[in-house]
């Protein structure tokens, strides 16, 4: 199977974004509504929630709603408020040794659903490089030019609450925060629609992993590794195994950033399952303002000083059905 990733500068959403949204509106609706989803909030309730929790994003939200016009469902989708639950994989680790600080992560998800768009944006006073995800504004992982990195994983079972999609929460902290301390505090005040983990790193080496979710208080930890569980998980779970592999990689006295990254391309971290394919590996180095997007045999480097627009198509071969 093949997947094309594109990289583009887009300071703010405009006509090109609107064309992409219209082309992908049906997919965005499936993401938001899910299958047999409970009653969704009204567009007015969505805007009110965004105003209450992420007011700095409201002018940008109003602008894209104005572009799509009188489309009530689109306005709800664009809010990222109370979408249907979704499952994802993902593993990530913070490196603090030579060539660091760095955050390395695998993103595991069905390839057809991933937007695959690397964006350099400038919504406000901060520039952001991130792996964007439909429908608008969402970041699977990203970095701003203050040197703050944020990356997410699923934190457990896909239960739904009264909150926002994690990809919009990541966008919010990258737009409004410059340090790990600021981002952790901001996340503590945001309601998440699902159990999610967010790993934060900044150019000083400060780091945190924040456990979020409905019906629980946010917890800020100093874990340097993170997979798909929070405080407790079965010792036999795949998530526990993946985190143990990362912990061992970090504790190896001979470890380097390159040897740590190599672990992400081998089982059990690297997945070739169709339902949760490792779509890409990202290595963020905030002190240098640089991120390397990695696939077997391919490295695509991006930075605030040198951002390369273009595309890359990766051939994943035949994926496993289970």
C-alpha positions in Angstrom: 0.0 0.0 0.0 1.2 3.5 -0.8 0.6 6.8 1.0 1.6 10.3 -0.1 2.7 12.9 2.4 2.8 16.6 1.3 4.6 19.6 2.9 3.3 23.1 2.4 3.5 26.6 3.9 0.1 28.0 4.7 0.2 30.9 7.1 -3.6 30.8 7.6 -6.4 28.8 6.0 -7.5 30.3 2.7 -8.9 29.2 -0.6 -6.6 26.2 -0.9 -7.7 25.0 2.6 -11.4 25.5 1.6 -11.0 23.4 -1.5 -9.4 20.6 0.6 -12.1 20.8 3.2 -14.8 20.5 0.6 -13.1 17.6 -1.1 -12.8 15.8 2.3 -16.0 16.9 4.0 -17.6 13.5 3.8 -14.6 11.9 5.5 -14.6 14.7 8.1 -18.2 14.0 8.8 -17.5 10.3 9.3 -14.7 11.3 11.7 -16.9 13.6 13.7 -20.1 11.5 13.8 -18.7 8.0 13.9 -21.0 5.1 13.7 -24.1 5.3 15.8 -22.7 8.3 17.7 -24.9 9.8 20.4 -26.6 13.2 19.9 -24.0 15.8 18.9 -23.9 19.4 20.3 -25.4 22.3 18.3 -23.1 24.6 16.4 -23.8 27.3 19.0 -22.8 24.9 21.8 -19.6 24.1 20.0 -18.6 27.7 19.6 -19.5 28.4 23.2 -17.2 25.5 24.4 -14.4 26.8 22.2 -14.9 30.3 23.6 -14.9 29.0 27.2 -11.8 26.8 26.9 -9.7 28.0 23.9 -10.7 31.7 23.3 -7.5 32.4 21.4 -8.6 30.1 18.6 -12.1 31.6 18.2 -11.1 34.2 15.6 -9.5 31.5 13.5 -12.6 29.3 14.0 -14.9 32.1 13.0 -12.8 32.7 9.9 -13.0 29.1 8.6 -16.7 28.9 9.5 -17.2 32.1 7.4 -15.4 30.4 4.5 -17.6 27.3 4.5 -20.8 29.4 4.8 -24.1 28.3 6.1 -23.3 24.7 6.9 -24.3 23.7 10.4 -22.6 20.3 10.5 -19.4 21.8 9.1 -19.3 24.3 11.9 -19.7 21.5 14.5 -17.0 19.5 12.8 -14.6 22.4 12.7 -15.0 23.0 16.4 -13.5 19.6 17.2 -15.9 19.5 20.2 -17.3 16.1 21.2 -16.4 14.1 18.1 -16.9 10.3 18.1 -14.2 8.2 19.8 -11.4 6.7 17.8 -8.6 4.3 18.5 -5.0 4.7 17.5 -1.6 3.2 18.4 1.6 5.3 18.9 4.8 5.2 20.9 7.0 8.0 22.0 10.1 8.8 24.0 12.1 11.8 25.2 15.9 11.7 24.6 18.0 14.0 26.8 21.5 12.8 25.9 24.0 13.9 23.2 22.3 15.5 20.2 19.2 16.2 22.4 16.9 17.1 23.6 14.7 15.2 21.2 11.3 13.6 21.1 10.9 10.5 18.9 7.5 9.1 18.1 5.7 6.5 15.9 2.2 7.3 14.7 0.1 4.2 14.2 -3.3 4.5 12.4 -5.1 3.3 9.3 -3.3 4.8 6.3 -6.4 5.9 4.3 -7.6 8.1 7.1 -4.3 10.0 7.7 -4.2 13.4 6.0 -0.4 13.2 5.6 0.0 16.9 5.5 3.2 18.5 7.0 2.4 22.2 7.5 4.3 25.4 8.4 1.7 27.8 9.7 1.7 31.3 11.3 -1.7 31.9 12.8 -0.5 34.3 15.4 2.9 35.4 16.7 4.2 31.8 16.7 5.1 29.7 13.7 4.2 26.0 14.0 5.5 23.0 12.1 3.2 20.0 12.5 1.7 16.9 11.1 -1.7 18.2 10.3 -4.9 16.2 10.4 -8.3 17.1 9.0 -10.7 18.8 9.3 -9.0 22.0 10.4 -6.2 23.0 12.6 -5.6 19.5 14.1 -2.0 18.4 14.9 -1.0 14.8 15.5 2.4 16.2 16.7 4.2 19.5 16.2 6.7 22.1 17.3 6.6 25.9 17.6 9.4 28.4 17.1 9.7 29.0 20.8 11.0 25.5 21.0 8.0 23.6 22.4 7.1 20.2 21.1 3.8 18.3 21.7 2.8 14.8 20.6 -0.1 12.6 21.5 -1.0 9.0 22.0 -4.3 7.3 22.9 -4.4 6.7 26.6 -6.8 3.7 26.9 -10.3 2.5 26.0 -12.2 4.7 23.6 -14.8 6.1 25.9 -16.4 9.5 25.0 -16.7 12.5 27.2 -17.6 16.2 27.1 -14.5 17.6 25.6 -12.4 18.3 22.5 -10.4 16.2 20.1 -6.8 15.9 21.2 -5.5 17.1 17.9 -7.1 20.5 18.5 -5.8 20.6 22.0 -2.3 20.1 20.7 -2.8 23.0 18.2 -3.9 25.2 21.1 -0.8 24.7 23.2 1.5 25.1 20.2 -0.2 28.4 19.4 -0.4 29.8 22.9 2.5 28.3 25.0 6.3 28.6 24.8 7.5 26.2 27.5 6.6 22.8 29.0 5.4 24.4 32.2 3.0 26.7 30.3 1.7 23.8 28.1 1.2 21.4 31.0 -0.8 24.1 32.9 -2.9 24.8 29.8 -3.7 21.1 29.2 -4.8 20.7 32.8 -7.6 23.2 32.1 -8.8 21.6 28.8 -11.4 18.8 28.7 -10.5 15.9 26.5 -13.1 13.8 24.7 -11.1 10.6 25.2 -8.3 9.2 27.3 -5.1 10.7 25.8 -1.5 11.2 26.7 0.5 14.2 25.6 4.3 14.3 25.8 5.8 17.7 26.0 9.4 18.8 25.5 11.1 22.2 25.1 14.4 23.5 24.0 15.8 23.5 27.5 15.2 19.8 28.0 12.2 20.3 30.3 9.7 17.5 29.6 6.4 16.1 30.9 3.8 13.5 29.9 0.3 14.6 30.7 -2.5 12.0 31.2 -5.9 13.4 30.2 -9.4 12.1 29.8 -13.1 12.4 30.7 -14.0 11.5 34.3 -10.5 11.9 35.6 -8.3 14.7 36.8 -5.3 15.6 34.5 -2.0 14.2 35.8 1.3 15.8 34.9 4.2 13.2 35.1 7.8 13.2 34.2 7.7 9.9 32.3 10.1 10.0 29.3 8.3 7.1 27.5 4.6 6.8 26.6 2.5 4.3 24.7 -1.3 3.6 25.0 -2.1 3.4 28.7 -1.9 5.7 31.7 -1.1 4.8 35.3 -2.3 1.2 35.1 -2.3 -1.5 32.4 -2.1 -5.2 32.2 1.5 -6.4 32.3 0.7 -8.6 29.3 -0.7 -5.8 27.2 1.0 -4.7 23.9 1.1 -1.2 25.2 3.0 -2.2 28.3 5.4 -4.2 26.2 6.1 -1.3 23.9 6.8 1.0 26.8 9.1 -1.5 28.5 11.1 -1.7 25.2 11.4 2.1 25.2 12.4 2.2 28.9 15.1 -0.4 28.2 16.4 1.6 25.2 16.7 4.8 27.3 18.5 3.0 30.2 21.1 1.3 27.9 24.4 3.1 28.8 25.5 2.7 25.2 22.4 4.3 23.8 22.5 7.2 21.3 19.7 9.2 19.7 20.2 7.1 16.5 20.1 3.8 18.4 16.9 4.9 20.1 15.3 5.9 16.8 16.3 2.6 15.3 14.2 0.8 17.9 11.1 2.6 16.5 11.6 0.6 13.2 11.5 -2.8 14.8 8.8 -4.9 16.5 7.0 -4.4 18.8 7.1 -0.6 18.2 6.9 -0.7 14.4 3.5 -2.0 13.1 2.7 -3.4 9.7 -0.9 -4.1 10.6 -3.5 -2.6 8.3 -5.7 -1.4 11.2 -2.8 0.3 13.0 0.1 0.9 10.5 3.1 2.9 11.6 2.5 5.7 9.2 5.7 7.6 10.0 8.3 8.2 12.7 9.1 11.8 13.7 12.2 13.0 15.5 11.8 16.5 16.9 14.8 18.5 18.0 13.5 21.8 19.5 16.8 23.4 20.2 17.6 23.3 16.5 14.0 24.0 15.4 14.1 20.8 13.3 12.0 17.8 12.8 12.9 14.7 10.7 10.1 12.7 9.4 11.3 9.1 8.9 10.3 6.0 6.9 12.4 3.0 6.2 15.0 4.2 3.8 13.8 7.8 3.8 14.5 10.9 5.9 12.7 14.2 5.2 14.0 17.1 7.3 12.1 20.3 8.0 13.0 23.3 10.0 11.9 26.9 10.6 15.1 28.1 8.8 14.6 25.7 5.9 11.2 24.4 5.2 11.0 22.2 2.0 7.6 22.1 0.2 6.9 19.1 -1.9 5.6 15.5 -1.6 6.9 12.0 -0.8 5.1 8.7 -1.5 6.0 5.8 0.7 5.3 2.2 -0.4 4.4 0.2 2.7 4.1 -3.1 0.8 1.5 -5.6 1.7 0.1 -5.0 5.1 -1.0 -7.6 7.6 -4.8 -8.0 8.0 -4.6 -8.8 11.7 
